Amino acid sequence: MKRFSATLTGTIAVDTDLQCDAEVLIENILRDVRSQLAERGSIKDSSISVSTIEEVTNTKQ
């Protein structure tokens, strides 16, 4: 059987007052994603992590 790999890129934006709250929210989202991946029998390996968290300035007035 052949094995295929996919690299995912993108962003998740959350609204909160503190960076530590944003980190917790993002980690909770990633835990949910990892859980869903673990439930798929054909997925043997996965590695999803946060590379950076940065504040985004609000450009809407």
MOHU-V104990 format. One record per backbone hydrogen bond with DSSP energy under -0.5 kcal/mol. NH is the residue of the N-H (numbers start at 1). CO is the residue of the C=O. Records with the same first field share a line. If there is no record, write none. Layout:
# MOHU-V104990
NH = CO ; CO
This chain:
# MOHU-V104990
8 = 6
16 = 14
22 = 18
23 = 19
24 = 20
25 = 21
26 = 22
27 = 23
28 = 24
29 = 25
30 = 26
31 = 27
32 = 28
33 = 29
34 = 30
35 = 31
36 = 32
37 = 33
38 = 34
39 = 35
40 = 37
41 = 39
43 = 40
44 = 42
51 = 49
57 = 55
59 = 57
